[in-house]
Amino acid sequence: MKRKLFIRLTLLAALGAGIVGSASLRPRGPRKPYQFGNAVWYGPRFHGRLTASGETFNMHAMTAAHRQLPLGSVVEVTNLRNGRKVQVRINDRGPWGRAERIIDLSYAASRHLDMTRAGVVQVRLETMASL
């Protein structure tokens, strides 16, 4: 009985001191498997500019901007209006402005989701791979 208590207290002390469990091992970005919110797209005005990852933005590539997910993450975006899906790689930061907007999609991704005319649509994000 005393041994079990000693082990529990030792583990609690280690957790409190940060010995067990490192911040670098914690998943970055949202902890929920899905995110729901609005998606917008960006294209011609930003084509050819540098992204947060250091790449040149190509509006014809399947890429996106997200505030929190690690750069290089792959997410599946589902247009909740029509059910169309696309996988994009996060290579930039944004969207800036309204909190309900959770992702900026490239022009190519927005065309695949059939949202270019609407401009803003409700989507579900699912992280497929994260760096």
MARSE-226567 format. One record per residue: x, y, z of N, C-alpha, C in turn; residue number from 1. Coordinates in nm, 2 decimals. Each point is the difference from the previous one (the first is absolute). Layout:
residues N
+--------+--------+--------+--------+--------+--------+--------+--------+--------+-----+
:   n_c1 :   n_c2 :   n_c3 :  ca_c1 :  ca_c2 :  ca_c3 :   c_c1 :   c_c2 :   c_c3 : seq :
+--------+--------+--------+--------+--------+--------+--------+--------+--------+-----+
:      X :      Y :      Z :      X :      Y :      Z :      X :      Y :      Z : NUM :
...
+--------+--------+--------+--------+--------+--------+--------+--------+--------+-----+
END
This chain:
residues 131
+--------+--------+--------+--------+--------+--------+--------+--------+--------+-----+
:   n_c1 :   n_c2 :   n_c3 :  ca_c1 :  ca_c2 :  ca_c3 :   c_c1 :   c_c2 :   c_c3 : seq :
+--------+--------+--------+--------+--------+--------+--------+--------+--------+-----+
:   0.08 :  -0.12 :   0.00 :  -0.08 :   0.12 :   0.00 :   0.09 :   0.13 :   0.00 :   1 :
:   0.10 :   0.00 :   0.09 :   0.09 :   0.11 :   0.00 :   0.08 :   0.02 :  -0.13 :   2 :
:   0.03 :  -0.12 :  -0.06 :   0.08 :   0.01 :  -0.13 :  -0.09 :   0.06 :  -0.11 :   3 :
:  -0.13 :  -0.03 :  -0.01 :  -0.09 :   0.06 :  -0.10 :  -0.01 :   0.15 :   0.03 :   4 :
:  -0.01 :   0.04 :   0.12 :  -0.01 :   0.14 :   0.03 :   0.12 :   0.07 :  -0.03 :   5 :
:   0.12 :  -0.06 :   0.02 :   0.13 :   0.06 :  -0.03 :   0.01 :   0.02 :  -0.15 :   6 :
:  -0.04 :  -0.10 :  -0.08 :   0.01 :   0.01 :  -0.15 :  -0.09 :   0.11 :  -0.05 :   7 :
:  -0.13 :   0.00 :   0.05 :  -0.09 :   0.11 :  -0.04 :   0.06 :   0.14 :   0.03 :   8 :
:   0.05 :   0.02 :   0.12 :   0.05 :   0.13 :   0.04 :   0.12 :   0.03 :  -0.08 :   9 :
:   0.09 :  -0.10 :  -0.04 :   0.11 :   0.03 :  -0.08 :  -0.04 :   0.04 :  -0.14 :  10 :
:  -0.10 :  -0.07 :  -0.06 :  -0.05 :   0.04 :  -0.13 :  -0.06 :   0.14 :   0.00 :  11 :
:  -0.08 :   0.03 :   0.10 :  -0.06 :   0.13 :   0.01 :   0.11 :   0.11 :   0.01 :  12 :
:   0.10 :  -0.02 :   0.08 :   0.11 :   0.09 :   0.02 :   0.07 :   0.02 :  -0.14 :  13 :
:   0.03 :  -0.11 :  -0.07 :   0.06 :   0.01 :  -0.13 :  -0.08 :   0.08 :  -0.10 :  14 :
:  -0.13 :  -0.03 :   0.00 :  -0.09 :   0.07 :  -0.09 :   0.00 :   0.15 :   0.03 :  15 :
:   0.00 :   0.03 :   0.13 :   0.00 :   0.14 :   0.05 :   0.13 :   0.07 :  -0.04 :  16 :
:   0.11 :  -0.07 :   0.00 :   0.13 :   0.06 :  -0.03 :   0.02 :   0.00 :  -0.15 :  17 :
:  -0.08 :  -0.06 :  -0.07 :   0.02 :   0.00 :  -0.15 :   0.09 :  -0.10 :  -0.05 :  18 :
:   0.04 :  -0.10 :   0.09 :   0.10 :  -0.10 :  -0.04 :  -0.07 :  -0.10 :  -0.10 :  19 :
:  -0.12 :  -0.04 :   0.04 :  -0.08 :  -0.09 :  -0.09 :  -0.09 :   0.08 :  -0.09 :  20 :
:   0.01 :  -0.03 :  -0.13 :  -0.09 :   0.08 :  -0.09 :   0.07 :   0.13 :  -0.04 :  21 :
:   0.04 :   0.01 :  -0.12 :   0.07 :   0.12 :  -0.04 :  -0.09 :   0.08 :  -0.09 :  22 :
:   0.02 :   0.13 :   0.00 :  -0.08 :   0.09 :  -0.09 :   0.02 :  -0.03 :  -0.14 :  23 :
:   0.12 :  -0.05 :  -0.04 :   0.03 :  -0.03 :  -0.14 :  -0.07 :  -0.12 :  -0.05 :  24 :
:  -0.05 :  -0.09 :   0.10 :  -0.08 :  -0.12 :  -0.04 :  -0.15 :   0.03 :  -0.01 :  25 :
:  -0.04 :   0.11 :   0.04 :  -0.14 :   0.03 :  -0.01 :  -0.04 :   0.04 :  -0.14 :  26 :
:  -0.12 :  -0.04 :  -0.04 :  -0.04 :   0.04 :  -0.14 :  -0.02 :   0.15 :  -0.01 :  27 :
:   0.05 :   0.06 :  -0.11 :  -0.02 :   0.14 :  -0.02 :  -0.13 :   0.02 :  -0.07 :  28 :
:  -0.05 :   0.12 :   0.01 :  -0.13 :   0.03 :  -0.07 :  -0.12 :  -0.04 :   0.08 :  29 :
:  -0.11 :   0.00 :  -0.07 :  -0.13 :  -0.04 :   0.07 :   0.01 :  -0.14 :   0.05 :  30 :
:  -0.06 :  -0.03 :   0.12 :   0.00 :  -0.14 :   0.05 :  -0.12 :  -0.07 :  -0.05 :  31 :
:  -0.10 :   0.06 :  -0.05 :  -0.12 :  -0.07 :  -0.05 :   0.03 :  -0.06 :  -0.13 :  32 :
:  -0.06 :  -0.12 :  -0.03 :   0.03 :  -0.06 :  -0.13 :  -0.06 :   0.07 :  -0.12 :  33 :
:  -0.10 :   0.08 :   0.03 :  -0.06 :   0.08 :  -0.11 :  -0.01 :   0.15 :   0.05 :  34 :
:   0.00 :   0.08 :  -0.10 :  -0.03 :   0.15 :   0.02 :  -0.11 :   0.03 :  -0.09 :  35 :
:  -0.09 :   0.09 :   0.05 :  -0.11 :   0.05 :  -0.09 :   0.01 :   0.15 :   0.00 :  36 :
:  -0.03 :   0.06 :  -0.11 :   0.00 :   0.14 :  -0.02 :  -0.01 :   0.04 :  -0.14 :  37 :
:   0.04 :   0.12 :  -0.03 :  -0.01 :   0.06 :  -0.14 :   0.13 :  -0.01 :  -0.07 :  38 :
:   0.00 :  -0.03 :  -0.13 :   0.11 :   0.01 :  -0.08 :  -0.01 :   0.11 :  -0.10 :  39 :
:   0.11 :   0.07 :  -0.03 :   0.00 :   0.10 :  -0.11 :   0.12 :  -0.04 :  -0.09 :  40 :
:   0.01 :   0.06 :  -0.11 :   0.11 :  -0.03 :  -0.09 :   0.08 :   0.13 :  -0.04 :  41 :
:   0.12 :  -0.03 :  -0.04 :   0.08 :   0.12 :  -0.04 :   0.08 :  -0.05 :  -0.13 :  42 :
:   0.03 :   0.10 :  -0.09 :   0.06 :  -0.04 :  -0.12 :   0.08 :   0.10 :  -0.07 :  43 :
:  -0.05 :   0.07 :  -0.11 :   0.09 :   0.08 :  -0.08 :   0.08 :   0.11 :   0.07 :  44 :
:  -0.06 :   0.06 :   0.10 :   0.07 :   0.11 :   0.07 :   0.12 :  -0.04 :   0.07 :  45 :
:   0.00 :  -0.13 :   0.05 :   0.11 :  -0.05 :   0.07 :   0.09 :  -0.10 :  -0.08 :  46 :
:  -0.04 :  -0.03 :  -0.12 :   0.08 :  -0.09 :  -0.08 :   0.14 :   0.05 :  -0.02 :  47 :
:   0.10 :  -0.08 :   0.03 :   0.14 :   0.03 :  -0.02 :   0.06 :   0.06 :   0.13 :  48 :
:  -0.07 :   0.03 :   0.10 :   0.05 :   0.05 :   0.13 :   0.05 :  -0.11 :   0.08 :  49 :
:   0.09 :   0.03 :   0.10 :   0.05 :  -0.10 :   0.09 :  -0.11 :  -0.03 :   0.11 :  50 :
:   0.00 :  -0.13 :   0.03 :  -0.09 :  -0.05 :   0.11 :   0.08 :  -0.01 :   0.13 :  51 :
:  -0.07 :  -0.03 :   0.10 :   0.06 :  -0.01 :   0.14 :   0.10 :  -0.12 :   0.00 :  52 :
:  -0.01 :  -0.10 :  -0.09 :   0.09 :  -0.11 :  -0.01 :   0.12 :   0.03 :  -0.08 :  53 :
:   0.00 :   0.12 :  -0.07 :   0.12 :   0.04 :  -0.08 :  -0.02 :  -0.04 :  -0.14 :  54 :
:  -0.11 :  -0.07 :  -0.04 :  -0.02 :  -0.03 :  -0.14 :  -0.07 :   0.12 :  -0.07 :  55 :
:   0.00 :   0.00 :  -0.13 :  -0.07 :   0.09 :  -0.07 :  -0.14 :  -0.05 :  -0.02 :  56 :
:  -0.10 :   0.09 :   0.03 :  -0.14 :  -0.04 :  -0.01 :  -0.04 :  -0.02 :  -0.15 :  57 :
:  -0.06 :  -0.12 :  -0.02 :  -0.05 :  -0.03 :  -0.13 :  -0.15 :  -0.03 :   0.01 :  58 :
:  -0.08 :   0.09 :  -0.06 :  -0.14 :  -0.01 :   0.02 :  -0.06 :  -0.13 :  -0.07 :  59 :
:   0.08 :  -0.06 :  -0.08 :  -0.04 :  -0.12 :  -0.08 :   0.04 :  -0.13 :   0.08 :  60 :
:   0.06 :   0.01 :   0.11 :   0.04 :  -0.12 :   0.08 :  -0.10 :  -0.02 :   0.11 :  61 :
:  -0.01 :  -0.12 :   0.05 :  -0.09 :  -0.04 :   0.10 :   0.06 :   0.03 :   0.14 :  62 :
:  -0.01 :   0.13 :   0.04 :   0.06 :   0.04 :   0.12 :  -0.10 :   0.09 :   0.08 :  63 :
:   0.04 :   0.03 :   0.12 :  -0.09 :   0.08 :   0.09 :   0.07 :   0.07 :   0.11 :  64 :
:  -0.06 :   0.09 :   0.06 :   0.05 :   0.07 :   0.12 :  -0.09 :  -0.03 :   0.12 :  65 :
:   0.07 :  -0.02 :   0.11 :  -0.07 :  -0.03 :   0.13 :   0.07 :   0.06 :   0.11 :  66 :
:  -0.07 :   0.05 :   0.10 :   0.06 :   0.07 :   0.11 :   0.09 :  -0.08 :   0.09 :  67 :
:  -0.03 :  -0.13 :   0.03 :   0.06 :  -0.08 :   0.10 :   0.07 :  -0.12 :  -0.05 :  68 :
:  -0.05 :  -0.07 :  -0.10 :   0.06 :  -0.13 :  -0.04 :   0.14 :   0.02 :  -0.05 :  69 :
:   0.09 :  -0.10 :   0.03 :   0.13 :   0.01 :  -0.04 :   0.02 :   0.01 :  -0.15 :  70 :
:   0.09 :   0.08 :  -0.05 :   0.02 :   0.01 :  -0.14 :   0.04 :  -0.13 :  -0.06 :  71 :
:  -0.05 :  -0.04 :  -0.11 :   0.02 :  -0.13 :  -0.06 :  -0.11 :  -0.10 :   0.03 :  72 :
:  -0.09 :   0.03 :   0.10 :  -0.11 :  -0.09 :   0.03 :  -0.09 :  -0.02 :  -0.12 :  73 :
:  -0.06 :  -0.11 :  -0.01 :  -0.09 :  -0.03 :  -0.11 :  -0.14 :  -0.01 :   0.07 :  74 :
:  -0.10 :   0.07 :  -0.05 :  -0.13 :   0.00 :   0.05 :  -0.10 :  -0.03 :  -0.11 :  75 :
:  -0.11 :  -0.07 :   0.03 :  -0.11 :  -0.02 :  -0.09 :  -0.11 :   0.10 :   0.03 :  76 :
:  -0.04 :   0.07 :  -0.10 :  -0.10 :   0.11 :   0.02 :  -0.12 :  -0.05 :  -0.07 :  77 :
:  -0.11 :   0.00 :   0.07 :  -0.13 :  -0.04 :  -0.06 :  -0.10 :   0.12 :   0.00 :  78 :
:  -0.05 :   0.03 :  -0.12 :  -0.10 :   0.11 :  -0.02 :  -0.13 :  -0.06 :   0.06 :  79 :
:  -0.05 :   0.06 :   0.10 :  -0.12 :  -0.05 :   0.07 :  -0.13 :   0.02 :  -0.09 :  80 :
:   0.01 :   0.09 :  -0.09 :  -0.11 :   0.04 :  -0.09 :  -0.03 :  -0.11 :  -0.10 :  81 :
:   0.11 :  -0.05 :  -0.06 :  -0.01 :  -0.10 :  -0.11 :   0.07 :  -0.13 :   0.02 :  82 :
:   0.07 :  -0.02 :   0.11 :   0.07 :  -0.12 :   0.03 :   0.13 :  -0.03 :  -0.07 :  83 :
:   0.04 :   0.09 :  -0.08 :   0.13 :  -0.02 :  -0.08 :   0.12 :   0.02 :   0.10 :  84 :
:   0.10 :  -0.08 :  -0.03 :   0.12 :  -0.01 :   0.09 :   0.13 :   0.03 :  -0.08 :  85 :
:   0.10 :   0.05 :   0.07 :   0.13 :   0.02 :  -0.06 :   0.10 :  -0.01 :   0.11 :  86 :
:   0.12 :  -0.05 :  -0.03 :   0.11 :   0.00 :   0.09 :   0.10 :   0.11 :  -0.04 :  87 :
:   0.04 :   0.08 :   0.10 :   0.09 :   0.11 :  -0.02 :   0.11 :  -0.01 :   0.10 :  88 :
:   0.11 :   0.06 :  -0.04 :   0.12 :   0.01 :   0.09 :   0.01 :   0.14 :   0.06 :  89 :
:   0.02 :   0.01 :   0.13 :   0.01 :   0.13 :   0.06 :   0.14 :   0.06 :  -0.02 :  90 :
:   0.00 :   0.11 :  -0.07 :   0.13 :   0.06 :  -0.03 :   0.01 :   0.15 :   0.04 :  91 :
:  -0.11 :   0.05 :   0.06 :  -0.01 :   0.14 :   0.03 :  -0.08 :   0.02 :   0.13 :  92 :
:   0.01 :   0.13 :   0.05 :  -0.08 :   0.03 :   0.12 :  -0.12 :   0.09 :  -0.04 :  93 :
:  -0.10 :  -0.01 :   0.08 :  -0.13 :   0.07 :  -0.03 :  -0.11 :  -0.09 :   0.03 :  94 :
:  -0.12 :   0.04 :  -0.02 :  -0.05 :   0.13 :  -0.05 :   0.00 :   0.10 :   0.11 :  95 :
:   0.02 :   0.12 :  -0.04 :   0.01 :   0.11 :   0.09 :  -0.14 :   0.07 :   0.00 :  96 :
:  -0.04 :   0.05 :   0.11 :  -0.13 :   0.07 :   0.01 :  -0.10 :  -0.08 :   0.08 :  97 :
:  -0.11 :  -0.03 :  -0.06 :  -0.11 :  -0.06 :   0.08 :   0.04 :  -0.14 :   0.05 :  98 :
:  -0.04 :  -0.02 :   0.13 :   0.04 :  -0.13 :   0.07 :  -0.08 :  -0.12 :  -0.06 :  99 :
:  -0.11 :   0.02 :  -0.06 :  -0.08 :  -0.12 :  -0.05 :   0.07 :  -0.05 :  -0.13 : 100 :
:   0.09 :   0.07 :  -0.06 :   0.07 :  -0.05 :  -0.11 :   0.12 :  -0.08 :   0.04 : 101 :
:   0.00 :  -0.13 :  -0.03 :   0.11 :  -0.08 :   0.05 :   0.10 :  -0.04 :  -0.10 : 102 :
:  -0.02 :   0.02 :  -0.12 :   0.10 :  -0.04 :  -0.11 :  -0.02 :   0.09 :  -0.12 : 103 :
:   0.12 :   0.03 :  -0.06 :   0.01 :   0.07 :  -0.13 :   0.04 :  -0.11 :  -0.10 : 104 :
:  -0.08 :  -0.02 :  -0.10 :   0.04 :  -0.10 :  -0.10 :   0.05 :   0.07 :  -0.13 : 105 :
:   0.09 :  -0.07 :  -0.07 :   0.05 :   0.05 :  -0.13 :  -0.12 :   0.00 :  -0.10 : 106 :
:   0.02 :   0.07 :  -0.10 :  -0.10 :   0.01 :  -0.11 :  -0.03 :  -0.14 :  -0.05 : 107 :
:   0.10 :  -0.09 :  -0.02 :  -0.02 :  -0.13 :  -0.06 :  -0.08 :  -0.09 :   0.10 : 108 :
:   0.02 :   0.01 :   0.13 :  -0.07 :  -0.07 :   0.10 :  -0.15 :   0.05 :   0.00 : 109 :
:  -0.02 :   0.13 :  -0.01 :  -0.13 :   0.05 :   0.01 :  -0.08 :  -0.04 :  -0.13 : 110 :
:   0.06 :  -0.01 :  -0.11 :  -0.07 :  -0.05 :  -0.12 :  -0.04 :  -0.14 :   0.01 : 111 :
:   0.09 :  -0.08 :   0.06 :  -0.03 :  -0.14 :   0.02 :  -0.12 :  -0.02 :   0.10 : 112 :
:  -0.02 :   0.09 :   0.10 :  -0.11 :  -0.01 :   0.09 :  -0.12 :   0.08 :  -0.05 : 113 :
:   0.01 :   0.06 :  -0.12 :  -0.11 :   0.07 :  -0.06 :  -0.05 :   0.11 :   0.09 : 114 :
:   0.10 :   0.09 :   0.04 :  -0.03 :   0.11 :   0.09 :   0.05 :   0.13 :  -0.05 : 115 :
:   0.05 :   0.01 :  -0.12 :   0.06 :   0.13 :  -0.04 :  -0.10 :   0.10 :  -0.02 : 116 :
:  -0.12 :  -0.03 :  -0.04 :  -0.10 :   0.10 :  -0.02 :  -0.06 :   0.05 :   0.13 : 117 :
:  -0.02 :  -0.10 :   0.10 :  -0.05 :   0.04 :   0.13 :   0.10 :   0.08 :   0.08 : 118 :
:   0.13 :  -0.04 :  -0.01 :   0.10 :   0.08 :   0.07 :   0.03 :  -0.05 :   0.14 : 119 :
:  -0.11 :  -0.02 :   0.08 :   0.01 :  -0.05 :   0.13 :  -0.10 :  -0.12 :   0.02 : 120 :
:   0.05 :  -0.11 :   0.05 :  -0.09 :  -0.12 :   0.02 :   0.03 :  -0.06 :   0.13 : 121 :
:  -0.09 :  -0.07 :   0.06 :   0.02 :  -0.08 :   0.12 :   0.07 :  -0.13 :  -0.04 : 122 :
:   0.11 :  -0.03 :   0.08 :   0.07 :  -0.12 :  -0.03 :   0.03 :  -0.08 :   0.13 : 123 :
:   0.05 :  -0.12 :  -0.02 :   0.05 :  -0.09 :   0.11 :   0.14 :  -0.03 :  -0.04 : 124 :
:   0.10 :   0.02 :   0.10 :   0.14 :  -0.04 :  -0.02 :   0.03 :  -0.12 :   0.07 : 125 :
:   0.07 :  -0.09 :  -0.06 :   0.05 :  -0.12 :   0.07 :   0.15 :  -0.01 :  -0.03 : 126 :
:   0.08 :   0.00 :   0.10 :   0.15 :  -0.01 :  -0.02 :   0.03 :  -0.15 :  -0.04 : 127 :
:   0.07 :  -0.01 :  -0.11 :   0.03 :  -0.13 :  -0.06 :   0.15 :  -0.04 :   0.04 : 128 :
:   0.09 :   0.10 :   0.00 :   0.14 :  -0.02 :   0.03 :   0.05 :   0.13 :   0.06 : 129 :
:   0.08 :  -0.01 :   0.10 :   0.06 :   0.12 :   0.07 :   0.14 :  -0.02 :   0.02 : 130 :
:   0.08 :   0.10 :  -0.02 :   0.15 :  -0.01 :   0.03 :   0.03 :   0.03 :   0.14 : 131 :
+--------+--------+--------+--------+--------+--------+--------+--------+--------+-----+
END
